[in-house]
Amino acid sequence: MSTATAQFESTTLDNGVRVVTERLPASRAISAGVLVDCGARHESPHENGLAHFCEHLLFQGTSNRDAQQIARQIDLVGGRVGAFTTRDYTCFVASVMQDYAYHALDLMGDLLMNSTFPERALASERAAILQEIERQADQPETHLEQSLKSAIWQGHALGRPVSGTVERVSQFSREDLIYFHHQHYVPGRLIIAGAGNVEHEQFVTQVHDCFWRLRGGNQPAPNLAPEWHATEQLEVAQLRQVYFSLAWPAPPYASEDRYRLHVLTGVLGQGLSSRLFSELRERRGLVYEIQAEYQAYGSTGIFLIQGSTAPEHLEEVVTRIMESLGNLCNGTAAIGEEEVWLTGTRLRNSLMLTAADEHAAMTRLALQQHYFDAPISAEEILSQLDAVQADALGELVEDWMKPALGCVALGVLGPASCASAFDSLACEMPHYRGRFGQPAFAAHAVGERK
């Protein structure tokens, strides 16, 4: 079955694999990707880290190629070949000159269907992943964000680290990996996207040749939204700066509010002209960096404001952030058209800069197929961004941000000297929660001191 819309074309193979392409006629390269609907959210508690471990092991040998031959073919095709695992999915990517498209697809098909998970590679990849986990623990921003998500989404797979834990990764066996792979790497959960100088029918034929033997059940994985737990937590570490993270529940990836959310996030904390950067960095010199971020998943989302400061400034910085959001919600600091125009222009220009990039186009195409089951053109995205006006953001503040503020979560990582400031802030959090209601999309909110 094939469909075509503008520069996009899609076909579903007989075995259920979905193939989607975007033609960029001026390009001389092709970026191909295989998105597997398998990430950390698909893991049970005792499987935490298996999706990521599986991604690593797939490069260590197949029934047709050993690890050295795989490495040699990757070098042969040049470009970029790699993979990554997220909470929602795993993705294998290759950006090559158009003459090597079949070689890249053949390699990825071999990795995904014929990997042998060699026992000899298990120990070395396990050691590499354990080092990756330790490196993440040494990165304050990464460590704090993961720690706070674990507290907010406690008991749910989205709250667990993508790489797993030292305890779990140390115990995985070859049989665990093989079973997990066979369970999740099935045709109906694969999207193969191609962008660049690609002819759709030729690309489909190549994908068919490389993936036609893939078989298995096509039932979609369940995707239940996690319960939200409002919380305050402090972790003491030998650091000079104190790192903070404020979090609120937000709509999922495919929400109709996504364009307004991205613009609102930009106005508040992205770019040198954003409100929080201007106020806390440029005007008051209280932080070196601060940013807002909207992270979206299939079943939920999270809005984060994160940064770092000197321990003696922690209480003032967090208080000013909460006051800024409160003023926005009560109408004393409404967003103006100039702020919307400036942020919208930045977002539009950023999109246009990547529109002709094969890798960015392929990634965007695969994600759109995954979350919307259809591609969305750059023109439509630009049109939706242009449609966001100040009054629309005012409605979003009223409908989403105002109730969401009642579910605020706070995480702090820093030296022992910041403990008193944290205690003062923790006492204030119930006050903020009491001022605002709870959003309809948050299943539950519990004030909890960690």
Buried (B, 14 or more C-beta within 10 A) or exposed (E): EEEEEEBBBBBBBEBBBBBBBBBBEEBEBBBBBBBBBBBBBBBEEEBBBBBBBBBBBBBBBBEBBBBEBBEEBBEEBBBEBEBEBBBBBBBBBBBBBBEBBBBBBBBBBBBBBBBBBBEEBBEEBBEEBBEBBEEBBEEBBEBBBBBBBBBBBBEBBBBBBBBBBBEBBEEBEBEBBBEBBEBBBBBBBBBBBBBBBBBBEEBBBBBBEBBBEBEBEEEEBEBEBBBBBBBBBBBBBEBEBBBBBBBBBBBBBEBEBBBBBBBBBBBBBBBEBBBBBEBBBEEEEBBEEBBBBBBBBBBBBBBBBBBBBBBEBBBBBBBBBBEBBBEBBEEEBBBEEEBBBBBBEBBBEEBEEBBBBBBBBBBBBBBBBBBEEEBBBBEEBBEBBEEBBBEBBBEBBEBBBBBBBBBBBBBBBBBEBBBEBBEEBBEBBBEBBEBBBBBEBBBEBEBBEB
